[in-house]
């Protein structure tokens, strides 16, 4: 969503193409896994290490992207060999993430409940 990531590495495919919401998992990660994720962002984006968060959001919908294709090869630095490469475009971060939302494996339907203040 925020580092120019144009590929999502997955082990599975889907016939779906179109806009998808990006949900941050509720999974807790250890220090080593967090450091590895930060290094991956640093290596594949233009962000300086001090601009990469030391904690990542959990159990939130952060925004949406367009899933335009799924390939086996791609020139993006985000592409990892041996994965199915979901080609993403047009990221749209939410101004205010939807918080405290459990996700599910694979693609799933979500219905937003809008409240007006």
C-alpha positions in Angstrom: 0.0 0.0 0.0 2.6 2.5 1.0 6.0 1.5 -0.5 5.3 1.1 -4.2 4.6 -2.6 -3.9 3.2 -3.7 -7.3 3.4 -7.5 -6.8 1.9 -9.7 -4.1 3.6 -13.1 -3.9 1.2 -16.0 -3.4 1.2 -19.7 -3.8 -2.4 -19.8 -5.2 -4.3 -18.2 -8.0 -7.8 -16.8 -8.5 -9.8 -16.1 -11.6 -10.9 -12.8 -10.0 -9.6 -9.5 -11.4 -10.6 -6.1 -10.1 -10.5 -4.0 -6.9 -9.6 -5.8 -3.7 -9.3 -4.6 -0.1 -6.0 -4.9 1.6 -6.3 -6.4 5.1 -3.5 -6.5 7.6 -3.4 -9.9 9.3 -3.9 -10.2 13.0 -0.8 -12.5 13.2 1.8 -11.5 15.7 5.3 -11.5 14.4 8.6 -11.8 16.2 11.5 -9.4 16.0 13.4 -11.4 13.4 10.3 -11.6 11.1 9.7 -7.8 11.5 13.3 -7.0 10.7 13.1 -9.3 7.6 10.0 -7.5 6.4 11.6 -4.1 7.0 14.7 -5.2 5.0 12.5 -6.4 2.2 10.7 -3.0 2.0 14.1 -1.2 2.1 15.5 -3.4 -0.7 12.6 -3.0 -3.0 11.4 0.5 -2.5 12.8 4.0 -2.4 12.1 4.4 1.3 15.0 5.0 3.7 15.2 2.6 6.6 14.3 5.2 9.2 11.0 5.9 7.3 9.9 2.2 7.5 7.7 1.5 10.5 9.1 -0.6 13.3 5.6 -1.9 13.9 2.9 -2.8 11.3 -0.8 -2.5 11.6 -2.8 -5.6 12.6 -6.4 -6.6 12.0 -7.2 -3.6 9.8 -8.4 -2.9 6.3 -5.8 -0.4 5.0 -7.2 0.4 1.6 -7.6 -1.2 -1.8 -5.7 -2.0 -5.0 -6.6 -3.3 -8.4 -5.6 -6.9 -9.1 -4.9 -6.7 -12.8 -3.2 -10.0 -13.6 -1.4 -13.1 -12.1 1.9 -14.1 -13.7 4.7 -16.6 -13.1 7.4 -14.1 -14.0 7.7 -10.4 -13.6 10.5 -7.8 -13.6 9.3 -6.1 -10.4 11.8 -6.2 -7.5 8.9 -7.4 -5.3 8.6 -10.6 -7.4 9.9 -13.7 -5.7 10.9 -16.7 -7.8 8.6 -19.7 -7.4 5.5 -17.8 -6.5 2.4 -16.8 -8.4 2.8 -13.0 -8.8 -0.3 -11.0 -8.4 0.1 -7.8 -10.4 -1.3 -4.8 -8.5 -2.0 -1.2 -9.5 -3.8 1.9 -8.3 -3.4 1.7 -4.5 -5.9 3.7 -2.6 -5.1 4.0 1.1 -8.1 4.7 3.4 -7.9 8.0 5.3 -8.9 6.1 8.4 -8.3 2.3 8.4 -11.1 0.0 9.5 -9.8 -1.5 12.7 -10.4 -4.6 14.9 -11.4 -6.7 11.9 -10.5 -10.4 11.7 -9.6 -11.6 8.3 -9.9 -14.9 6.5 -7.6 -17.0 4.3 -7.8 -16.4 0.5 -10.2 -13.8 -0.9 -13.3 -13.2 1.1 -16.3 -10.9 1.1 -16.5 -7.9 3.4 -19.5 -5.7 4.0 -18.7 -2.2 5.4 -21.0 -0.8 8.0 -21.0 3.0 7.6 -21.8 5.1 10.6 -22.2 8.9 10.3 -21.1 11.2 13.0 
